[in-house]
């Protein structure tokens, strides 16, 4: 089976700082990889490279078998339509209503009538448990609701791949678990392939088929949550214990 996502020997530096050093991994269709690591270990750089927001210095990145590393902007834009991106802080447009935020990729990438856009927006908001809030503004809703709106927008084009950057960041434990359940349902019910960047071990356990621990620009360990929790590697043990995974 062809991997939905493949990183091969990817490296990235900013000046003298090496952020990623020959990182390789694959994610099978319908599976979720959770990338763990301390702050500043390159997790967000890794996930942004998957949509071409940051270009690697060397190595190759493949999406559904297509190398995207050196694609020209028009070709890269076509690949991006197959990928939903949930930003760490939702990245909603404050001057647009909830409904218009979710509609934004529809207006940009599809030719739909206004009634079709309204129906699609309503459907995606229902999918994340926010029915009937299209007219509200981002400033009028809670952080957890903004995260759900960001997820609804990421799903607007029905992408087969979803990337999530710290989806539980800034959320209370109850709301964090609700976001986890939404992501898990997308994986199990819809077969969405995911890469989730997180420092939250309980969240990674719920969502991830595989976990990868990034340390000093390299994948230090990769496997199931139980395999990482029982790893003999001292740094893996330290991280897992510090995050309450044991």
C-alpha contacts under 8 A as a table, 3 or more apart, distances in Angstrom:
res1	aa1	res2	aa2	distance
1	X	28	X	7.68
2	X	28	X	7.21
2	X	29	X	7.98
2	X	64	X	7.09
2	X	65	X	6.88
3	X	6	X	6.30
3	X	26	X	6.12
3	X	27	X	5.70
3	X	28	X	4.61
3	X	29	X	6.31
3	X	63	X	7.98
3	X	64	X	6.36
3	X	65	X	7.08
4	X	26	X	7.60
4	X	27	X	5.88
4	X	28	X	5.38
4	X	29	X	5.09
4	X	62	X	7.83
4	X	63	X	5.71
4	X	64	X	4.44
4	X	65	X	7.06
4	X	161	X	8.00
4	X	193	X	7.24
5	X	26	X	5.58
5	X	27	X	5.12
5	X	28	X	6.98
5	X	61	X	7.61
5	X	62	X	5.76
5	X	63	X	4.90
5	X	64	X	6.17
5	X	65	X	7.75
6	X	24	X	7.43
6	X	25	X	5.90
6	X	26	X	4.42
6	X	27	X	6.54
6	X	61	X	5.75
6	X	62	X	4.97
6	X	63	X	6.64
6	X	65	X	7.98
7	X	10	X	6.36
7	X	23	X	6.78
7	X	24	X	4.77
7	X	25	X	5.16
7	X	26	X	6.28
7	X	59	X	7.76
7	X	60	X	6.19
7	X	61	X	4.79
7	X	62	X	6.57
8	X	22	X	7.40
8	X	23	X	6.51
8	X	24	X	4.51
8	X	25	X	6.75
8	X	59	X	5.64
8	X	60	X	5.17
8	X	61	X	6.28
9	X	21	X	7.58
9	X	22	X	3.95
9	X	23	X	4.91
9	X	24	X	5.14
9	X	58	X	7.34
9	X	59	X	4.74
9	X	60	X	6.79
10	X	20	X	6.92
10	X	21	X	6.63
10	X	22	X	4.65
10	X	23	X	4.91
10	X	24	X	6.57
10	X	56	X	6.39
10	X	57	X	7.51
10	X	58	X	5.63
10	X	59	X	4.12
10	X	60	X	6.14
10	X	61	X	7.49
11	X	18	X	7.81
11	X	19	X	7.51
11	X	20	X	4.77
11	X	21	X	4.58
11	X	22	X	4.91
11	X	23	X	6.53
11	X	56	X	5.87
11	X	57	X	5.70
11	X	58	X	5.34
11	X	59	X	6.37
12	X	18	X	6.16
12	X	19	X	5.63
12	X	20	X	4.95
12	X	21	X	6.71
12	X	55	X	7.93
12	X	56	X	5.13
12	X	57	X	5.11
12	X	58	X	7.13
13	X	16	X	6.65
13	X	17	X	5.40
13	X	18	X	4.17
13	X	19	X	5.31
13	X	20	X	6.82
13	X	57	X	7.14
14	X	17	X	5.22
14	X	18	X	6.50
14	X	19	X	7.22
15	X	18	X	7.85
18	X	21	X	6.67
18	X	217	X	6.82
19	X	41	X	6.70
19	X	42	X	5.30
19	X	45	X	7.80
19	X	216	X	7.14
19	X	217	X	5.00
20	X	23	X	6.41
20	X	42	X	6.30
20	X	46	X	7.60
20	X	216	X	7.60
20	X	217	X	4.00
20	X	218	X	6.24
21	X	217	X	5.10
21	X	218	X	5.59
22	X	59	X	7.28
22	X	218	X	7.02
23	X	217	X	7.59
23	X	218	X	5.86
23	X	219	X	6.55
24	X	219	X	7.96
27	X	31	X	6.37
27	X	32	X	7.05
27	X	33	X	6.59
27	X	193	X	7.57
27	X	194	X	7.96
28	X	31	X	5.52
28	X	193	X	7.37
29	X	191	X	7.43
29	X	192	X	7.42
29	X	193	X	5.42
30	X	187	X	6.10
30	X	188	X	7.67
30	X	191	X	4.46
30	X	192	X	5.06
30	X	193	X	4.32
30	X	194	X	7.46
31	X	187	X	7.00
31	X	191	X	7.68
31	X	192	X	7.36
31	X	193	X	5.11
31	X	194	X	6.37
31	X	208	X	7.69
31	X	209	X	6.21
32	X	187	X	7.43
32	X	193	X	5.84
32	X	194	X	4.49
32	X	195	X	5.77
32	X	196	X	7.30
32	X	207	X	6.73
32	X	208	X	4.93
32	X	209	X	5.36
32	X	210	X	6.59
33	X	194	X	6.21
33	X	195	X	4.89
33	X	196	X	6.23
33	X	208	X	5.33
33	X	209	X	6.14
33	X	210	X	4.94
33	X	211	X	5.69
33	X	212	X	7.25
34	X	195	X	5.83
34	X	196	X	4.64
34	X	197	X	5.74
34	X	198	X	6.80
34	X	204	X	5.79
34	X	207	X	7.53
34	X	208	X	5.37
34	X	209	X	7.89
34	X	210	X	6.37
34	X	211	X	4.79
34	X	212	X	6.27
35	X	43	X	6.80
35	X	195	X	7.22
35	X	196	X	6.08
35	X	197	X	4.75
35	X	198	X	6.21
35	X	211	X	5.93
35	X	212	X	4.89
35	X	213	X	6.02
35	X	214	X	6.88
36	X	43	X	7.34
36	X	197	X	6.25
36	X	198	X	5.45
36	X	199	X	5.36
36	X	200	X	7.83
36	X	201	X	7.87
36	X	211	X	7.03
36	X	212	X	5.92
36	X	213	X	4.71
36	X	214	X	5.98
37	X	41	X	6.17
37	X	43	X	7.01
37	X	198	X	7.50
37	X	199	X	6.01
37	X	213	X	5.49
37	X	214	X	5.00
37	X	215	X	6.26
37	X	239	X	7.97
38	X	41	X	5.87
38	X	199	X	6.81
38	X	214	X	7.86
38	X	215	X	7.46
39	X	42	X	7.94
40	X	43	X	7.50
41	X	214	X	6.39
41	X	215	X	5.79
41	X	216	X	5.76
41	X	217	X	6.01
42	X	45	X	5.15
42	X	46	X	6.14
42	X	214	X	7.53
42	X	217	X	6.23
43	X	46	X	5.20
43	X	47	X	6.51
43	X	197	X	6.24
43	X	214	X	7.19
44	X	47	X	5.23
44	X	48	X	6.13
44	X	165	X	6.66
44	X	197	X	7.04
45	X	48	X	5.20
45	X	49	X	6.21
45	X	54	X	7.03
46	X	49	X	5.29
46	X	50	X	6.88
47	X	50	X	5.32
47	X	51	X	7.46
47	X	163	X	6.98
47	X	165	X	7.31
47	X	195	X	7.51
47	X	197	X	7.36
48	X	51	X	5.65
48	X	52	X	6.41
48	X	53	X	5.24
48	X	54	X	5.84
49	X	52	X	4.85
49	X	53	X	5.70
49	X	54	X	4.80
49	X	55	X	5.90
49	X	56	X	6.90
50	X	53	X	7.65
50	X	61	X	7.08
51	X	54	X	7.83
51	X	76	X	7.98
51	X	80	X	6.05
51	X	83	X	7.51
52	X	55	X	5.87
52	X	68	X	7.55
52	X	69	X	7.43
52	X	76	X	7.27
55	X	69	X	6.88
56	X	59	X	6.91
56	X	69	X	7.27
59	X	69	X	7.99
60	X	67	X	6.65
60	X	68	X	7.62
60	X	69	X	5.73
61	X	67	X	5.60
61	X	68	X	5.87
61	X	69	X	5.59
62	X	65	X	5.41
62	X	66	X	5.05
62	X	67	X	4.23
62	X	68	X	5.86
62	X	69	X	7.64
63	X	66	X	5.23
63	X	67	X	6.47
63	X	68	X	6.96
63	X	79	X	7.78
67	X	70	X	7.57
67	X	71	X	7.76
68	X	71	X	5.23
68	X	76	X	6.70
68	X	79	X	7.94
71	X	75	X	5.92
71	X	76	X	5.55
72	X	75	X	5.52
72	X	76	X	6.04
73	X	76	X	4.98
73	X	77	X	5.97
74	X	77	X	5.13
74	X	78	X	6.58
75	X	78	X	5.23
75	X	79	X	6.62
76	X	79	X	5.13
76	X	80	X	6.21
77	X	80	X	5.02
77	X	81	X	6.57
78	X	81	X	5.47
78	X	82	X	7.48
79	X	82	X	5.64
79	X	83	X	7.23
80	X	83	X	5.14
80	X	84	X	7.71
81	X	84	X	7.43
81	X	109	X	7.83
81	X	157	X	7.03
81	X	159	X	6.88
82	X	157	X	7.62
82	X	158	X	7.70
82	X	159	X	4.57
82	X	160	X	6.03
82	X	161	X	6.38
83	X	159	X	5.16
83	X	160	X	6.60
83	X	161	X	4.79
83	X	162	X	5.60
83	X	163	X	7.20
84	X	154	X	4.43
84	X	155	X	5.98
84	X	157	X	7.83
84	X	159	X	5.73
84	X	161	X	6.18
84	X	162	X	4.57
84	X	163	X	6.08
85	X	151	X	7.92
85	X	154	X	5.37
85	X	162	X	5.89
85	X	163	X	4.82
85	X	164	X	5.91
85	X	165	X	7.91
86	X	90	X	6.41
86	X	150	X	6.03
86	X	151	X	5.75
86	X	154	X	5.96
86	X	162	X	7.56
86	X	163	X	6.13
86	X	164	X	4.59
86	X	165	X	6.17
86	X	167	X	7.19
87	X	90	X	4.81
87	X	91	X	6.10
87	X	150	X	7.36
87	X	164	X	6.32
87	X	165	X	5.36
87	X	166	X	7.57
87	X	167	X	7.49
88	X	91	X	7.65
88	X	164	X	7.36
88	X	165	X	4.85
88	X	166	X	5.11
88	X	167	X	5.93
88	X	169	X	6.79
89	X	147	X	7.32
89	X	169	X	7.82
90	X	146	X	6.37
90	X	147	X	5.34
90	X	149	X	7.72
90	X	150	X	4.99
90	X	151	X	7.92
91	X	150	X	7.20
92	X	101	X	6.51
92	X	138	X	7.12
92	X	146	X	7.61
92	X	150	X	6.69
93	X	96	X	5.50
93	X	101	X	6.47
93	X	138	X	7.73
94	X	97	X	7.58
94	X	137	X	7.10
94	X	138	X	5.86
94	X	139	X	7.02
95	X	137	X	7.66
96	X	99	X	7.88
96	X	100	X	5.67
96	X	101	X	5.98
96	X	137	X	6.70
96	X	138	X	7.78
97	X	100	X	5.15
97	X	101	X	6.15
97	X	134	X	6.58
97	X	135	X	5.65
97	X	136	X	5.58
97	X	137	X	4.53
97	X	138	X	6.66
98	X	101	X	5.13
98	X	102	X	6.44
98	X	133	X	6.86
98	X	134	X	4.96
98	X	135	X	6.24
98	X	136	X	5.75
98	X	137	X	5.68
98	X	138	X	6.27
98	X	149	X	6.90
99	X	102	X	5.30
99	X	103	X	6.10
99	X	121	X	6.36
99	X	122	X	7.97
99	X	133	X	7.44
99	X	134	X	4.03
99	X	135	X	6.27
99	X	136	X	7.85
100	X	103	X	4.78
100	X	104	X	5.94
100	X	134	X	7.52
101	X	104	X	5.27
101	X	149	X	7.89
101	X	153	X	6.73
102	X	105	X	7.10
102	X	106	X	7.85
102	X	121	X	6.02
102	X	124	X	7.97
102	X	149	X	6.99
102	X	150	X	7.58
102	X	152	X	6.26
102	X	153	X	4.21
102	X	154	X	7.95
102	X	156	X	6.66
103	X	106	X	5.15
103	X	107	X	6.21
103	X	117	X	6.56
103	X	118	X	7.88
103	X	121	X	6.07
103	X	153	X	7.14
103	X	156	X	7.35
104	X	107	X	5.35
104	X	108	X	6.25
104	X	153	X	7.66
105	X	108	X	4.92
105	X	109	X	5.83
105	X	110	X	7.75
105	X	153	X	7.31
105	X	156	X	6.84
105	X	157	X	7.19
106	X	109	X	5.45
106	X	110	X	5.23
106	X	111	X	7.69
106	X	112	X	7.55
106	X	117	X	6.97
106	X	156	X	6.74
106	X	157	X	6.80
107	X	110	X	5.87
107	X	111	X	7.03
107	X	112	X	7.48
107	X	117	X	7.96
112	X	116	X	5.79
112	X	117	X	6.20
113	X	116	X	5.10
113	X	117	X	6.25
114	X	117	X	5.06
114	X	118	X	6.17
115	X	118	X	5.07
115	X	119	X	6.16
116	X	119	X	5.10
116	X	120	X	6.11
117	X	120	X	5.10
117	X	121	X	6.05
118	X	121	X	5.16
118	X	122	X	6.12
119	X	122	X	5.17
119	X	123	X	6.11
120	X	123	X	5.03
120	X	124	X	6.26
120	X	156	X	7.27
121	X	124	X	5.26
121	X	125	X	6.19
121	X	156	X	7.28
122	X	125	X	5.20
122	X	126	X	6.12
122	X	131	X	6.69
122	X	132	X	7.32
122	X	134	X	7.67
123	X	126	X	5.15
123	X	127	X	6.20
124	X	127	X	4.87
124	X	128	X	6.63
124	X	152	X	5.17
124	X	153	X	7.59
124	X	155	X	6.95
124	X	156	X	6.51
125	X	128	X	5.33
125	X	129	X	6.24
125	X	130	X	4.97
125	X	131	X	5.47
125	X	132	X	7.83
125	X	149	X	7.00
125	X	152	X	5.77
126	X	129	X	4.90
126	X	130	X	5.40
126	X	131	X	4.74
127	X	130	X	7.58
127	X	152	X	7.37
128	X	148	X	5.95
128	X	149	X	7.63
128	X	151	X	7.43
128	X	152	X	6.43
128	X	182	X	6.79
129	X	148	X	7.97
130	X	133	X	6.39
130	X	145	X	7.69
130	X	148	X	7.71
130	X	149	X	7.88
131	X	134	X	7.94
132	X	135	X	7.99
133	X	136	X	5.59
136	X	140	X	6.47
136	X	141	X	7.61
137	X	140	X	5.37
137	X	141	X	7.14
138	X	141	X	5.63
138	X	146	X	6.52
139	X	142	X	7.84
141	X	145	X	6.03
141	X	146	X	6.54
142	X	145	X	5.14
142	X	146	X	6.20
143	X	146	X	5.03
143	X	147	X	6.25
143	X	170	X	7.81
143	X	171	X	7.10
144	X	147	X	5.08
144	X	148	X	6.40
144	X	171	X	6.41
144	X	175	X	6.16
144	X	176	X	7.90
145	X	148	X	4.98
145	X	149	X	6.20
146	X	149	X	4.98
146	X	150	X	6.15
147	X	150	X	5.01
147	X	151	X	6.29
147	X	167	X	7.46
148	X	151	X	4.91
148	X	152	X	6.15
148	X	179	X	7.39
149	X	152	X	4.93
149	X	153	X	6.20
150	X	153	X	5.13
150	X	154	X	6.18
151	X	154	X	4.92
151	X	155	X	6.26
152	X	155	X	5.13
152	X	156	X	6.19
153	X	156	X	5.06
154	X	157	X	7.44
154	X	159	X	7.96
154	X	162	X	7.57
155	X	158	X	5.15
155	X	159	X	6.22
156	X	159	X	7.76
159	X	162	X	6.88
159	X	192	X	7.68
160	X	191	X	7.49
160	X	192	X	5.07
160	X	193	X	6.24
161	X	192	X	5.56
161	X	193	X	4.70
161	X	194	X	5.78
162	X	192	X	6.73
162	X	193	X	6.17
162	X	194	X	4.86
162	X	195	X	6.68
163	X	194	X	5.67
163	X	195	X	5.00
163	X	196	X	5.89
164	X	167	X	5.88
164	X	194	X	7.61
164	X	195	X	6.43
164	X	196	X	4.73
164	X	197	X	6.18
165	X	196	X	6.09
165	X	197	X	4.92
165	X	198	X	6.81
166	X	169	X	5.31
166	X	196	X	7.10
166	X	197	X	5.32
166	X	198	X	4.65
166	X	199	X	7.32
167	X	176	X	7.79
167	X	179	X	7.26
167	X	196	X	7.74
167	X	197	X	7.79
167	X	198	X	7.18
168	X	171	X	5.56
168	X	175	X	7.98
168	X	176	X	4.94
168	X	179	X	7.05
168	X	180	X	7.86
168	X	198	X	7.64
168	X	200	X	7.55
168	X	203	X	7.87
169	X	176	X	7.99
171	X	175	X	5.99
171	X	176	X	5.52
172	X	175	X	5.46
172	X	176	X	5.93
173	X	176	X	4.97
173	X	177	X	6.14
174	X	177	X	5.27
174	X	178	X	6.42
175	X	178	X	4.96
175	X	179	X	6.38
176	X	179	X	5.23
176	X	180	X	6.30
176	X	203	X	7.83
177	X	180	X	4.86
177	X	181	X	6.18
177	X	203	X	7.17
178	X	181	X	5.08
178	X	182	X	6.37
179	X	182	X	5.10
179	X	183	X	6.33
180	X	183	X	5.17
180	X	184	X	6.05
180	X	203	X	6.35
180	X	206	X	6.99
180	X	207	X	6.55
181	X	184	X	4.97
181	X	185	X	6.03
182	X	185	X	5.16
182	X	186	X	6.28
183	X	186	X	5.10
183	X	187	X	6.38
183	X	207	X	7.03
184	X	187	X	5.14
184	X	188	X	6.16
184	X	206	X	7.43
184	X	207	X	5.52
185	X	188	X	5.10
185	X	189	X	5.46
185	X	190	X	7.38
186	X	189	X	5.50
186	X	190	X	5.11
186	X	191	X	6.57
186	X	192	X	5.86
187	X	190	X	5.69
187	X	191	X	4.73
187	X	192	X	4.67
187	X	193	X	6.55
187	X	194	X	7.57
188	X	191	X	5.60
188	X	192	X	7.64
198	X	201	X	7.68
198	X	203	X	7.91
198	X	204	X	7.12
199	X	243	X	7.83
200	X	203	X	5.34
200	X	204	X	6.25
200	X	243	X	7.00
201	X	204	X	4.93
201	X	205	X	6.11
201	X	240	X	7.35
201	X	243	X	6.09
201	X	244	X	7.09
201	X	245	X	5.89
202	X	205	X	5.09
202	X	206	X	6.44
202	X	244	X	7.76
202	X	245	X	6.59
203	X	206	X	5.23
203	X	207	X	6.30
204	X	207	X	5.24
204	X	208	X	5.30
204	X	211	X	7.14
204	X	225	X	7.80
205	X	208	X	5.73
205	X	225	X	5.80
208	X	211	X	6.17
208	X	224	X	7.72
208	X	225	X	7.84
209	X	224	X	6.22
210	X	222	X	6.89
210	X	223	X	5.13
210	X	224	X	4.74
210	X	225	X	6.94
211	X	222	X	5.56
211	X	223	X	5.46
211	X	224	X	5.77
211	X	225	X	6.20
211	X	228	X	7.64
212	X	219	X	6.36
212	X	220	X	7.49
212	X	221	X	5.74
212	X	222	X	4.26
212	X	223	X	6.66
213	X	219	X	5.60
213	X	220	X	5.59
213	X	221	X	5.34
213	X	222	X	6.38
213	X	236	X	7.54
214	X	217	X	6.32
214	X	218	X	5.51
214	X	219	X	4.50
214	X	220	X	5.80
214	X	221	X	7.59
215	X	218	X	5.44
215	X	219	X	6.25
215	X	220	X	5.97
219	X	222	X	7.11
220	X	236	X	7.64
221	X	228	X	7.00
221	X	236	X	7.23
222	X	228	X	6.96
223	X	226	X	7.93
223	X	227	X	5.66
223	X	228	X	6.15
224	X	227	X	5.07
224	X	228	X	6.34
225	X	228	X	5.26
225	X	229	X	6.09
226	X	229	X	4.97
226	X	230	X	6.21
227	X	230	X	5.27
227	X	231	X	6.08
228	X	231	X	4.96
228	X	236	X	6.96
228	X	237	X	7.89
228	X	240	X	7.77
229	X	236	X	7.76
229	X	237	X	6.78
229	X	240	X	6.38
229	X	245	X	6.91
229	X	246	X	6.26
230	X	237	X	7.67
231	X	236	X	6.60
231	X	237	X	6.59
232	X	236	X	7.69
232	X	237	X	7.10
233	X	236	X	5.37
233	X	237	X	6.25
234	X	237	X	5.08
234	X	238	X	6.10
235	X	238	X	4.95
235	X	239	X	6.18
236	X	239	X	5.24
236	X	240	X	6.09
237	X	240	X	5.24
237	X	241	X	5.96
238	X	241	X	5.31
238	X	242	X	6.01
239	X	242	X	5.14
239	X	243	X	6.26
240	X	243	X	5.28
240	X	244	X	6.32
240	X	245	X	5.22
240	X	246	X	6.56
241	X	244	X	5.12
241	X	245	X	5.75
241	X	246	X	5.65
242	X	245	X	7.75
